[in-house]
Amino acid sequence: MKLLLTIALFVTVTVFAQAPEKMSYQAIIRAQDNSLVLNSNISLKVIVHQGSSTGTNVYQESHFSKTNGNGLVSLEIGAGTAISGNFTTISWEKGPYFIETQVDVAGGSNYNIIGITQLLSVPYALHSKTAERLVGGVSASPSRAAIVTFTGSRNIAVSDINNTIECTASATLTLTSGFGSMLVGDTINLEAHNGAVLTIQALSGVMINYNANSSAKFASTTGSVRFGFLRKTGTNSYIISGQ
């Protein structure tokens, strides 16, 4: 069966002296008939190419994972079973780099090439680690996302882009049609706090996870926080994870 892959590459990097470096990665898997591959045990091979989508293979690893009820699979690049190369020694300053994903929906090793995407922004922590190796230290600090207080329902705003929405009272964030200030690849972190319910609602003509006029809810309980992630994938099209 030929598979199609929608790639949502979320660059969340962990770098510690004694811990592996990792990038969070999510992908939505669809069959040839455009149906989602739901709640399925699958195996994946992740390949990092340098220079171009068919460039030098600098790293490979394999994963066994499971899609959720939305066809979403989540994993961490750098934490799989290494096949070749060393993720921690990739020279990120010598990019560009491309992530190729192959999958076997039966959980075996009969992989199909189903997706490849350019890593447009090298993770800050990985890049700074390379710089430190080259020049003996770095002094710059990474930029931080702003915290946007969210207690009343409203439309998506420019101030939300690439920042964190902190919902402390139940409210709805509406995705309006033609919101051009948010570019493809831009993201918003979503947080519902201490019993609050954060709803993301798509207006007419807007799609969430490939469903028109859909919605997503993040319901927290008292004393807890519910996290999510929104990324723009195209004109009037968004992917939301963490529900």
Summary of the structure (lengths in Angstrom):
residues: 243
radius of gyration: 18.8
end to end distance: 28.5
largest distance: 53.3
contacts: 716
relative contact order: 0.14
helix: 9%
strand: 51%
